[in-house]
Amino acid sequence: MRPLLILIFYFFCSTIFAQTGSIRGFVYDKETGEPVIYCNTYLEGTSLGSPTDLNGLYNISKVPNGNYKIVISYIGYDTLKANVQITENKILNKNFEISQSSVRLDELIISAERQEMKTEVKAAAIKVSKKDLEMIPTIGGEPDIAQYMQIIPGVVFTGDQGGQLYIRGGSPVQNKVLLDGMIIYSPFHSIGLFSVFDSDIIKSTDVYTGGFNAEYGGRISSIMDINTIDGNKKNLSGKVSANTFGSKIFLEGPVNKGKSSFIVSAKNSYLDKTSNYIYKDPILFFDDKGLPYSYFDLYGKLTFTSDNGSKINLFGFNFIDEVDYNNISKLNWNSSGIGSKFILIPGSSPVLIEGNFAYSSYNIFLDENSLPTRESKINGFNMGFDFTSFLKNGKVKYGFDINGFQTDFTTFNSINSQIDQDENTSEFSSYVNYQYSSTRFIIEPGFRIQKYTLGFSPEPRLGVKYIISDKLRSKFATGLYSQNIISTVSDRDVVNLFTGIISSPEELPQNSDGENYSDKFQKSIHYIAGIEYDLNQKIDFQIEGYYKDFNQLTNINRDRTSNDDNQFIVEKGSAKGIDFLTKYKSKELYVWLVYSYSIVERQDGDFTYSPHFDRRHNINFVTSVHLDKKRTWKADIRWNLGSGFPFTQTQGFYENIPFDDGINTDITQINGELEIAYAELNEGRLPYYHRLDFSLSKKFKLFKSSDLDMTFSVTNMYNRENIFYFNRLKYERINQLPLMPSLGASLIL
């Protein structure tokens, strides 16, 4: 800890006593008061400048004293210029509002993502904006981050019903999801088409598929960092929408005009009701059952902003999910929480202070009629403080996080023996991340310390980007990662909607050498390398290779047959692959093409196997095109092709006689139960998965500030029979979703 504190103190003091001045502030949209992210700010006639960050903050440091003209420019907005005076050893705080331009620049395509690629390392990162979400076919007209996540390079989606997202070899519990700094334990609903997040509240989403810097920790595979909008500070606005499978309402507006704002979002699904009627049509469908999924999502937020740009957010949510398979099982889960996030701009200090505090809970229950009820709960708090010190050629960011949570888990094994875990645990972490930027290099070394109840994990990180030319860049990232929670779903399970979360156990079986593990938590090492090439203003091309060494994985022991057997097993694993991404973006046409090749393996000490999500080949093609000059008609297409998942084959069947009366059992008079003799684990491969989705939308102008969007969409357009589950005893195949048409309307106010 002492070297870390010395380093922080050094950077803090060096910036305070610098012999130059600085200018900083926020850039806002004049119409709504929302921050404008990745806006260009620079001092005219100099090489000094800074893009705005996620909060709309710009900071130009080490400026010699004198009079300057600051220029604020961003595509789609009128350029703004203002005279400023920089005084030595002083910080000038200056906020700006810029207006959306009435002049369209048809051919100039500048995105926030491309701007960020030239100023940040982010070796394995994809930035998702609200506009990006609208480029893929929607279910009933409402875009959803769950559908966009499925097209990201390295992401494997295991199916429409009960589908989970696996990111470059990491299971769902190894992927950390943050909403304004709050940990979300269950971000996706049981039907894989929808997330808990309303796309209208999302400002930006950063998906780190590996190699993330020291700012993030507590997970060994990936990070999804979602930030929400503040809300319109000038006028009341919103959206009301309804479609075949659900409805929603979204409102935003000022509490104190120009100073504070609110947003409220509510989504409700009636998929379980409408699908009962749709799927009974014998002409279109092959299944007379509906879809037993339903959900309700509620989110609210208040934002208070001061004159200098400091602000505080207060937010809360409640997400509910239900699955009811008649006479078979019923699953319910609920996720709720409250939180706060703030940004503090000290008047005389160059250090930006950010912080968050949140409390959240996740409860899941599974009732399987005659079987005992399974239940899992996790609740707790997370808080953190981040400090950013801006330098002439980079910045230093440092901070700490504290997490405390309780887990309560009850289940039953194959011999109907109850298994319980009730734990209270805590985590503490601190980090420092230094970014150096020059004409050619962006170098980002970092160091994170994770302190768990069960141990201590020092985690060095490094990211490097080399700017070969204005169009070509290479990148590399590596680091050590750890986490202290595990899932109650084994990597060997194919279909399991019940996903509990527990803290890492204190008692682990010995390793293959008969020795105890020095660490009780899970660990991994990441290596990421790639290139980015801007072919022209419209086309981006990226190649990225990766290797993740999961050198310690704690897993549920699904082979346990008695209370004397170990409840957990410790495995090793690896994920390696290469991803190709090509993007074309113009005024009328958007094209996204991804090809991924990967190999995921696990070793349990006895043999090596492929987990059920090991998809070797994956292709995603997405296109969005405006069909008329006024851009009122739009068509979206997505086609996904994936090679077959591994599965365990059936060798044969046999009669199992229970011998309830011991040696007195008369085997000539008793009927046993039909049992399955399985082959080696996951030696077989299912057929290829492929699906075509399509949507067509039309925008109508009702009033000056009101639009009506109508959308017709079809999921699984050519009705591909992709396998969901196979009942070996009944020899029955159950498929994923059939052809699903939907019609939706959205009124934008």
C-alpha positions in Angstrom: 0.0 0.0 0.0 2.8 2.5 0.9 4.3 2.7 -2.7 0.7 3.2 -4.1 0.1 6.1 -1.6 3.5 7.7 -2.4 2.7 7.6 -6.1 -0.7 9.1 -5.6 0.7 11.9 -3.4 3.5 12.6 -5.9 1.1 13.1 -8.9 -1.3 15.2 -6.7 1.4 17.5 -5.5 3.1 17.9 -8.9 -0.1 19.1 -10.5 -0.9 21.6 -7.7 2.5 23.3 -8.0 2.8 23.3 -11.8 3.8 26.7 -13.2 1.2 26.9 -15.9 -2.6 27.5 -16.0 -5.5 25.3 -17.0 -8.9 25.6 -18.4 -11.7 23.1 -17.8 -15.5 22.9 -17.9 -18.4 21.1 -19.4 -20.0 21.1 -22.8 -23.8 20.7 -22.9 -26.5 20.4 -25.5 -28.3 23.7 -25.6 -31.7 22.2 -26.2 -31.7 19.5 -23.5 -28.9 20.3 -21.1 -27.4 16.8 -21.7 -23.5 16.5 -21.7 -22.0 16.2 -25.2 -19.5 13.4 -25.1 -16.2 13.3 -27.1 -16.7 16.9 -28.3 -13.5 18.5 -29.6 -12.2 21.4 -27.6 -8.9 23.2 -28.4 -7.1 26.5 -28.2 -7.0 28.1 -31.6 -3.5 28.4 -33.1 -2.0 25.9 -30.6 -1.7 22.1 -30.3 -3.4 22.2 -27.0 -6.8 20.5 -26.7 -8.9 17.9 -25.1 -12.0 15.8 -26.1 -14.9 15.8 -23.6 -15.4 12.7 -21.5 -18.5 10.7 -20.6 -19.7 13.6 -18.4 -19.0 16.3 -21.1 -15.9 17.4 -19.2 -12.9 18.9 -21.0 -9.6 19.7 -19.4 -6.7 21.5 -21.1 -3.7 21.5 -18.8 -0.2 23.1 -18.9 -1.3 26.2 -20.8 1.1 29.2 -20.8 -0.5 32.3 -19.5 -2.1 34.6 -22.1 -5.2 35.3 -24.1 -6.6 32.5 -26.3 -9.7 31.6 -28.4 -11.2 28.3 -27.4 -13.0 26.4 -30.1 -15.8 23.9 -29.4 -16.8 21.7 -32.3 -18.7 18.5 -32.9 -20.3 16.9 -35.9 -24.0 17.8 -36.0 -23.5 21.0 -33.9 -22.6 24.6 -34.7 -19.0 25.4 -33.9 -18.6 27.7 -30.9 -15.7 30.1 -30.3 -15.0 32.2 -27.1 -12.2 34.3 -25.8 -10.5 33.1 -22.7 -7.6 34.4 -20.5 -5.3 31.9 -18.9 -3.4 33.0 -15.7 -0.4 31.2 -14.4 -1.1 28.7 -11.6 -4.8 29.3 -11.9 -7.7 27.1 -13.1 -10.3 28.7 -15.3 -13.7 27.0 -15.1 -15.8 27.6 -18.2 -18.9 25.8 -19.3 -20.4 26.0 -22.8 -23.7 25.2 -24.5 -23.7 24.3 -28.2 -26.7 24.2 -30.6 -27.5 21.4 -33.0 -26.7 22.5 -36.5 -29.4 23.1 -39.1 -27.0 22.2 -41.9 -26.5 18.5 -42.7 -23.0 17.3 -43.6 -23.8 14.3 -45.7 -20.4 12.7 -46.2 -18.5 13.5 -43.0 -18.8 10.7 -40.6 -17.2 11.2 -37.2 -18.3 8.9 -34.4 -17.5 9.1 -30.6 -16.1 5.6 -30.9 -13.6 6.5 -33.6 -12.5 9.6 -31.6 -12.0 7.5 -28.5 -10.0 4.9 -30.4 -7.4 7.7 -31.1 -7.2 8.9 -27.5 -7.6 5.7 -25.4 -6.0 2.2 -25.4 -9.1 0.1 -24.7 -7.7 -2.9 -26.5 -10.7 -5.2 -26.2 -13.5 -2.7 -26.0 -16.7 -1.8 -27.9 -18.5 1.4 -27.3 -22.3 1.2 -27.8 -24.4 4.3 -28.2 -28.1 4.7 -28.4 -27.8 5.2 -32.2 -26.0 1.9 -32.4 -28.8 0.1 -30.7 -31.2 1.4 -33.3 -29.2 -0.2 -36.1 -30.3 -3.8 -35.5 -33.8 -5.4 -36.0 -36.0 -4.7 -33.0 -38.7 -6.8 -31.4 -41.8 -4.7 -31.7 -39.9 -1.5 -32.5 -37.9 -1.2 -29.2 -34.1 -1.6 -29.4 -32.5 -3.6 -26.6 -28.9 -3.9 -25.4 -29.4 -7.7 -25.0 -29.9 -8.0 -28.8 -26.9 -5.7 -29.5 -24.6 -7.7 -27.2 -25.1 -10.8 -29.3 -23.4 -9.2 -32.3 -20.2 -8.0 -30.4 -17.0 -9.8 -31.4 -16.2 -12.6 -29.0 -19.7 -12.9 -27.5 -21.5 -16.2 -27.7 -25.2 -16.4 -27.2 -26.6 -19.8 -26.2 -30.2 -19.5 -27.3 -33.4 -17.6 -27.4 -35.0 -19.3 -24.5 -33.0 -19.2 -21.3 -30.1 -17.9 -23.3 -26.9 -16.6 -21.6 -24.1 -14.5 -22.9 -20.5 -15.9 -22.7 -17.8 -13.4 -23.4 -14.5 -14.8 -24.7 -14.6 -17.9 -22.7 -16.0 -16.4 -19.5 -19.3 -17.6 -18.0 -22.0 -15.1 -17.0 -21.0 -14.8 -13.4 -17.4 -13.9 -14.6 -18.8 -10.8 -16.4 -19.4 -7.7 -14.3 -22.3 -5.5 -15.2 -22.3 -1.9 -13.8 -25.2 0.6 -14.0 -23.9 4.0 -13.0 -21.4 2.3 -10.8 -23.9 -0.1 -9.2 -23.4 -3.9 -9.6 -26.3 -5.6 -11.4 -26.4 -9.3 -10.7 -29.0 -10.3 -13.3 -28.9 -8.0 -16.4 -30.9 -10.2 -18.8 -34.3 -11.7 -18.7 -35.0 -15.4 -18.9 -36.0 -15.0 -22.5 -32.8 -14.0 -24.2 -34.3 -11.2 -26.4 -34.6 -8.6 -23.6 -32.4 -7.0 -21.0 -33.6 -5.1 -17.8 -32.4 -1.8 -19.3 -34.5 0.6 -21.3 -32.5 1.8 -24.3 -33.9 5.3 -23.8 -32.1 5.8 -20.5 -28.7 4.6 -21.8 -26.2 7.3 -22.6 -23.3 4.9 -23.5 -22.2 1.4 -22.9 -18.6 0.3 -22.8 -18.1 -3.5 -23.2 -14.7 -4.7 -22.3 -14.3 -8.3 -23.5 -10.9 -8.6 -21.9 -7.7 -6.8 -21.0 -9.5 -4.0 -19.0 -7.4 -1.6 -17.1 -6.9 -1.2 -13.3 -10.0 0.9 -12.9 -12.1 -2.3 -13.0 -11.8 -5.4 -11.0 -13.6 -8.2 -9.2 -14.2 -10.3 -12.3 -12.0 -12.5 -14.4 -13.5 -12.2 -17.8 -15.3 -9.0 -18.9 -16.9 -5.7 -17.9 -20.1 -4.1 -19.2 -20.2 -0.5 -17.9 -23.5 1.2 -18.6 -24.1 4.9 -18.0 -27.5 6.6 -18.1 -28.6 10.0 -19.3 -29.2 12.8 -16.8 -32.5 13.8 -18.3 -33.7 16.8 -20.2 -33.1 19.9 -18.0 -35.0 22.3 -20.3 -38.3 20.7 -21.4 -40.6 17.8 -20.5 -40.3 15.0 -23.1 -40.8 11.2 -23.3 -42.0 8.2 -25.2 -45.0 5.8 -25.0 -44.8 2.6 -26.9 -46.7 -0.7 -27.3 -46.1 -3.8 -29.4 -47.2 -7.4 -29.7 -45.2 -8.6 -26.7 -44.9 -5.6 -24.4 -45.3 -1.9 -23.6 -43.3 0.9 -22.0 -43.4 4.5 -20.9 -40.4 6.8 -20.6 -40.5 10.4 -19.2 -37.7 13.0 -18.7 -37.8 16.7 -17.7 -36.6 19.4 -15.4 -37.3 19.6 -11.7 -35.7 23.0 -11.5 -35.2 24.2 -15.1 -31.5 24.2 -16.1 -30.4 22.9 -12.7 -32.0 19.5 -12.0 -33.9 16.8 -13.9 -35.6 13.5 -13.6 -36.1 10.3 -15.7 -38.6 7.5 -15.2 -38.9 4.4 -17.2 -41.3 1.4 -16.9 -41.4 -1.7 -19.1 -43.9 -4.5 -19.0 -44.1 -7.8 -20.9 -47.2 -9.7 -21.8 -45.4 -12.2 -24.0 -46.9 -15.1 -22.0 -50.4 -13.9 -22.9 -50.1 -12.8 -26.5 -47.9 -15.8 -27.6 -50.7 -18.2 -26.5 -52.8 -16.9 -29.4 -50.1 -16.5 -32.0 -48.6 -19.9 -31.6 -51.9 -21.7 -31.9 -52.1 -20.7 -35.6 -51.4 -24.1 -37.3 -50.5 -22.4 -40.6 -47.6 -20.4 -39.3 -46.3 -22.4 -36.4 -45.5 -25.9 -35.3 -46.1 -25.5 -31.6 -49.4 -25.0 -29.9 -47.9 -23.7 -26.7 -47.1 -20.1 -25.9 -44.0 -18.7 -24.3 -44.2 -18.8 -20.5 -42.0 -15.7 -19.9 -43.0 -12.3 -18.4 -41.2 -9.4 -16.8 -41.6 -5.9 -15.4 -38.8 -3.3 -15.1 -38.9 0.0 -13.3 -36.1 2.7 -13.2 -36.0 6.2 -11.9 -33.3 8.9 -11.5 -32.8 12.5 -10.2 -29.9 14.7 -11.2 -28.8 17.9 -9.5 -26.2 20.1 -11.1 -24.3 23.1 -9.7 -23.1 26.2 -11.6 -19.5 24.8 -12.0 -20.7 21.4 -13.3 -20.5 19.4 -10.1 -23.5 17.1 -9.9 -25.1 14.3 -7.9 -27.4 11.5 -9.2 -29.9 9.6 -7.1 -31.5 6.5 -8.7 -33.3 3.3 -8.0 -34.7 0.3 -9.8 -36.8 -2.9 -9.5 -36.6 -5.7 -12.1 -38.9 -8.7 -12.0 -38.8 -11.9 -14.1 -41.2 -14.9 -14.1 -41.1 -18.2 -16.0 -44.1 -20.6 -15.5 -43.9 -24.0 -17.2 -47.3 -25.4 -16.4 -47.2 -28.5 -14.2 -43.4 -28.6 -14.5 -41.7 -25.7 -12.8 -42.0 -22.1 -11.9 -39.2 -19.6 -11.6 -39.2 -16.1 -10.2 -36.4 -13.6 -9.7 -36.3 -10.1 -8.4 -33.5 -7.5 -8.6 -33.8 -4.1 -6.8 -31.5 -1.4 -5.6 -30.9 2.3 -4.9 -27.8 4.3 -5.5 -26.0 7.6 -5.8 -23.2 8.9 -8.0 -21.5 12.3 -7.9 -18.9 14.4 -9.6 -17.1 17.1 -7.7 -15.2 19.9 -9.3 -13.0 21.5 -6.6 -12.6 25.2 -7.3 -8.8 25.5 -6.9 -7.6 21.9 -7.4 -7.0 20.3 -10.8 -8.2 16.9 -9.4 -11.6 15.6 -10.6 -13.4 13.7 -7.8 -16.0 11.0 -8.6 -17.8 8.7 -6.3 -20.7 6.3 -5.9 -22.6 4.4 -3.3 -25.2 1.7 -4.0 -27.2 -1.1 -2.3 -28.7 -3.9 -4.4 -30.2 -7.3 -4.0 -31.0 -10.3 -6.2 -33.4 -13.1 -5.1 -34.2 -16.2 -7.2 -36.7 -19.0 -6.5 -37.4 -22.2 -8.4 -40.4 -24.4 -7.5 -40.5 -27.8 -9.3 -43.8 -29.1 -7.9 -43.0 -32.3 -5.9 -39.3 -31.4 -5.6 -37.9 -29.1 -2.8 -37.7 -25.4 -3.6 -34.3 -24.0 -4.6 -33.5 -20.5 -3.6 -30.6 -18.1 -3.8 -30.1 -14.6 -2.4 -27.4 -12.0 -2.6 -27.6 -8.5 -1.2 -25.1 -5.9 -0.2 -23.5 -2.5 -0.9 -20.7 -1.2 -3.1 -19.0 2.2 -2.8 -16.0 3.8 -4.5 -14.1 7.0 -5.0 -12.1 7.9 -8.1 -9.7 10.8 -8.5 -8.4 12.0 -11.8 -5.4 14.3 -12.2 -4.9 15.8 -15.6 -1.4 16.2 -17.0 -0.1 17.8 -20.1 0.6 14.5 -21.8 -1.9 12.3 -20.1 -3.7 11.7 -16.8 -3.5 9.7 -13.6 -6.6 8.1 -12.2 -6.6 6.4 -8.8 -9.2 5.4 -6.2 -10.6 2.6 -4.1 -13.7 0.4 -3.8 -15.4 -1.3 -0.9 -17.9 -4.1 -1.4 -19.9 -5.9 1.3 -22.5 -8.6 0.6 -24.4 -11.5 2.0 -25.2 -14.7 0.2 -27.9 -17.2 1.2 -28.2 -20.4 -0.9 -30.3 -23.5 -0.6 -30.5 -26.4 -3.1 -30.6 -30.2 -3.2 -28.2 -32.6 -4.9 -28.9 -35.8 -6.8 -29.5 -37.8 -3.6 -32.0 -35.2 -2.4 -29.6 -34.0 0.3 -29.9 -30.3 1.2 -27.0 -28.0 0.6 -26.8 -24.6 2.3 -24.4 -21.7 2.3 -25.0 -18.5 4.3 -22.1 -16.2 4.2 -21.2 -12.6 4.9 -18.1 -11.3 3.1 -16.4 -8.1 2.1 -13.9 -6.9 -0.5 -11.6 -3.9 -0.6 -9.6 -2.7 -3.6 -7.5 0.2 -4.5 -5.9 1.1 -7.9 -3.8 3.6 -9.8 -3.8 3.9 -13.6 -1.5 6.2 -15.4 -2.1 7.2 -19.1 0.7 8.7 -21.1 -0.1 10.1 -24.5 2.3 11.3 -27.2 2.1 11.7 -31.0 2.6 8.0 -31.6 2.1 6.2 -28.3 -0.6 5.8 -25.7 0.8 3.8 -22.7 -1.3 2.9 -19.8 0.3 1.0 -16.9 -1.8 0.3 -13.9 -1.9 -1.7 -10.7 -4.8 -2.9 -8.6 -4.9 -4.5 -5.2 -7.9 -6.8 -4.4 -8.3 -7.7 -0.7 -10.8 -10.5 -0.1 -11.8 -12.2 3.1 -10.1 -15.3 1.8 -6.9 -13.7 0.5 -5.0 -11.0 -1.2 -4.5 -10.5 -5.0 -2.0 -8.0 -6.5 -2.9 -7.3 -10.1 -0.6 -5.5 -12.5 -2.2 -4.2 -15.8 -0.7 -2.8 -19.0 -2.2 -1.4 -22.1 -0.3 0.1 -25.1 -1.5 1.6 -28.4 0.9 2.6 -31.1 -0.5 5.1 -33.7 1.2 4.0 -36.8 -0.6 6.6 -39.0 -3.7 8.7 -38.9 -5.6 5.6 -40.1 -3.7 2.7 -38.7 -3.2 1.7 -35.0 -1.9 -1.3 -33.1 -2.8 -2.2 -29.6 -1.9 -4.6 -26.8 -3.2 -5.3 -23.3 -2.5 -7.8 -20.5 -3.3 -8.1 -16.8 -4.0 -10.3 -13.8 -7.7 -10.7 -12.6 -9.5 -12.3 -9.8 -13.0 -12.7 -8.3 -14.6 -13.9 -5.1 -18.1 -15.1 -6.2 -19.2 -18.2 -8.2 -22.3 -19.3 -9.9 -24.4 -22.3 -8.7 -24.7 -23.2 -12.4 -21.9 -25.5 -13.5 -20.1 -24.9 -16.8 -21.3 -28.4 -17.6 -25.0 -27.5 -17.5 -26.6 -27.0 -20.9 -30.0 -25.6 -19.8 -30.5 -24.2 -16.3 -32.6 -21.1 -15.7 -31.9 -21.2 -11.9 -28.7 -19.2 -11.5 -27.7 -18.6 -7.9 -24.7 -16.6 -6.8 -22.5 -17.6 -3.8 -19.2 -16.4 -2.4 -16.1 -18.5 -2.9 -16.0 -21.4 -0.5 -13.3 -21.6 2.2 -12.9 -25.4 1.8 -11.6 -26.6 -1.5 -10.4 -30.0 -2.5 -6.6 -30.5 -2.8 -4.9 -30.1 -6.1 -3.5 -32.9 -8.2 -0.3 -32.9 -6.1 -2.2 -33.4 -2.9 -1.6 -29.8 -1.7 -4.0 -27.1 -0.6 -4.6 -24.2 -2.9 -2.8 -21.0 -1.7 -5.8 -18.8 -3.0 -9.5 -19.6 -2.5 -10.7 -17.2 -5.2 -10.8 -17.6 -9.0 -8.0 -16.2 -11.1 -7.1 -15.5 -14.8 -4.5 -13.8 -17.0 -5.4 -12.0 -20.2 -3.4 -11.3 -23.4 -5.0 -9.1 -26.1 -3.4 -7.9 -29.3 -4.9 -6.3 -32.4 -4.9 -3.6 -35.1 -7.4 -0.9 -36.0 -7.6 0.4 -39.6 -9.8 3.3 -40.9 -10.0 2.5 -44.6 -11.7 5.9 -45.1 -14.2 8.2 -43.4 -16.9 5.4 -43.6 -15.2 2.1 -43.2 -13.4 0.7 -40.1 -11.6 -2.6 -39.9 -10.4 -4.4 -36.8 -8.5 -7.6 -36.1 -8.1 -8.8 -32.5 -6.5 -12.0 -31.1 -6.8 -13.0 -27.5 -5.7 -15.6 -25.0 -7.3 -16.0 -21.5 -5.6 -18.3 -19.1 -8.2 -19.3 -16.4 -5.6 -20.8 -14.1 -8.1 -21.4 -11.2 -11.8 -21.9 -11.5 -14.2 -23.0 -8.7 -17.1 -25.0 -10.0 -20.1 -26.9 -8.5 -19.4 -30.6 -8.3 -22.3 -32.0 -10.4 -20.9 -35.6 -10.0 -21.5 -35.5 -6.3 -23.4 -38.6 -5.1 -23.0 -38.5 -1.4 -22.4 -36.1 1.5 -18.9 -37.4 1.7 -18.0 -36.1 -1.7 -16.6 -32.6 -2.2 -19.3 -30.0 -2.9 -16.9 -28.0 -5.2 -14.2 -28.8 -7.7 -11.3 -26.7 -8.9 -10.6 -26.6 -12.6 -8.4 -24.8 -15.0 -9.3 -23.5 -18.4 -8.4 -21.4 -21.4 -10.0 -19.4 -24.1 -8.2 -18.3 -27.3 -9.4 -16.9 -30.5 -9.4 -14.2 -33.2 -12.1 -11.7 -34.1 -12.6 -9.8 -37.4 -14.8 -6.7 -37.5 -15.7 -4.5 -40.4 -18.0 -1.5 -40.1 -19.4 0.7 -42.8 -21.3 3.8 -41.7 -22.8 6.5 -44.0 -25.8 8.8 -44.0 -28.0 6.1 -45.6 -26.4 2.8 -44.9 -24.9 1.0 -41.9 -23.1 -2.4 -42.2 -21.6 -4.5 -39.4 -19.8 -7.8 -40.2 -18.1 -10.0 -37.6 -16.4 -13.3 -37.9 -15.1 -15.0 -34.7 -13.1 -18.2 -34.3 -12.5 -19.4 -30.7 -11.5 -22.5 -28.7 -12.6 -22.8 -25.1 -11.4 -25.7 -22.9 -11.7 -26.8 -19.3 -9.4 -29.3 -17.4 -10.7 -30.9 -14.2 -7.6 -32.8 -13.3 -8.7 -36.1 -15.0 -9.4 -35.0 -18.5 -10.0 -32.0 -20.8 -13.4 -31.1 -22.1 -15.2 -28.4 -24.0 -17.8 -26.5 -22.0 -21.3 -26.3 -23.5 -20.8 -22.7 -24.8 -17.7 -23.6 -26.9 -18.8 -22.2 -30.3 -15.9 -22.5 -32.7 -17.3 -20.4 -35.6 -19.6 -17.4 -35.3 -20.7 -14.9 -37.9 -22.9 -11.8 -37.4 -24.1 -9.7 -40.3 -26.1 -6.6 -39.6 -27.3 -3.9 -42.0 -29.5 -0.9 -41.6 -30.6 1.2 -44.6 -32.8 4.3 -45.0 -35.1 3.7 -48.0 -36.1 7.3 -48.9 -34.5 10.7 -49.1 -36.4 12.1 -46.1 -35.2 9.1 -44.0 -38.7 8.2 -42.8 -38.5 4.5 -43.9 -35.8 2.2 -42.5 -35.1 -1.5 -42.9 -32.8 -3.5 -40.5 -31.5 -7.0 -41.1 -29.5 -9.3 -38.8 -28.2 -12.8 -39.7 -26.4 -15.0 -37.3 -24.6 -18.3 -38.0 -22.9 -20.3 -35.3 -21.3 -23.7 -35.3 -22.9 -26.3 -33.0 -22.4 -26.4 -29.3 -20.8 -29.5 -27.6 -23.1 -32.0 -25.9 -22.8 -35.3 -24.1 -24.0 -38.2 -26.3 -26.1 -41.1 -25.2 -24.4 -44.5 -25.2 -27.4 -46.5 -24.2 -30.1 -47.2 -21.7 -30.4 -49.6 -18.7 -32.8 -50.5 -15.9 -31.9 -49.2 -12.5 -33.2 -51.3 -9.6 -33.2 -49.3 -6.4 -32.9 -52.2 -3.9 -35.0 -50.4 -1.3 -35.2 -53.7 0.7 -31.5 -54.4 0.5 -30.6 -58.0 0.0 -34.3 -58.9 0.5 -35.3 -57.1 -2.8 -36.9 -59.5 -5.2 -35.5 -58.5 -8.5 -38.0 -60.7 -10.4 -41.0 -58.8 -9.0 -39.8 -55.2 -9.0 -39.7 -52.7 -11.9 -36.7 -50.5 -12.1 -36.4 -47.0 -13.6 -35.0 -46.3 -17.0 -31.6 -44.7 -16.8 -29.2 -43.3 -19.3 -25.6 -44.4 -19.9 -23.7 -41.3 -21.1 -20.7 -41.1 -23.3 -17.7 -38.9 -22.5 -18.6 -35.3 -21.5 -19.4 -33.0 -24.4 -17.8 -35.2 -27.1 -20.6 -34.6 -29.6 -21.6 -31.4 -31.5 -25.1 -30.1 -32.1 -26.1 -28.9 -35.6 -25.3 -25.3 -36.7 -27.4 -22.5 -35.4 -28.6 -19.8 -37.8 -31.4 -17.2 -37.7 -32.5 -14.2 -39.8 -34.3 -11.2 -38.2 -35.9 -8.3 -40.0 -37.6 -5.1 -39.1 -39.2 -2.3 -41.2 -40.0 1.0 -39.6 -41.8 4.2 -40.7 -41.5 7.6 -39.0 -44.5 10.0 -39.1 -44.2 13.7 -38.1 -47.3 14.5 -36.0 -46.4 17.9 -34.5 -43.3 20.1 -34.3 -41.8 18.1 -31.4 -43.8 14.8 -31.7 -43.1 11.7 -33.9 -44.9 8.4 -34.3 -42.7 5.4 -35.2 -44.4 2.3 -36.6 -42.3 -0.9 -36.7 -43.1 -4.4 -38.2 -40.5 -7.1 -37.3 -40.0 -10.8 -37.8 -37.7 -12.9 -35.6 -36.4 -16.1 -37.2 -37.8 -15.0 -40.5 -37.3 -18.3 -42.4 -38.5 -20.4 -39.3 -35.2 -22.2 -38.7 -35.6 -25.1 -36.3 -32.7 -24.5 -33.9 -32.5 -27.0 -31.1 -33.2 -25.9 -27.6 -33.4 -29.1 -25.6 -33.7 -32.9 -26.3 -35.6 -35.2 -24.0 -33.5 -38.4 -24.2 -36.0 -40.7 -22.5 -39.0 -39.6 -24.6 -36.9 -39.0 -27.6 -38.5 -35.6 -28.1 -36.8 -32.5 -29.5 -37.8 -29.0 -28.4 -36.7 -26.1 -30.6 -35.8 -22.5 -30.0 -38.2 -19.7 -31.0 -40.1 -20.2 -34.2 -41.0 -17.4 -36.6 -42.1 -14.5 -34.4 -43.9 -11.6 -36.1 -44.6 -8.4 -34.1 -46.0 -5.0 -34.7 -45.2 -1.9 -32.5 -45.8 1.8 -32.3 -43.9 4.4 -30.4 -45.1 8.0 -29.7 -42.2 10.3 -29.1 -43.1 13.5 -27.3 
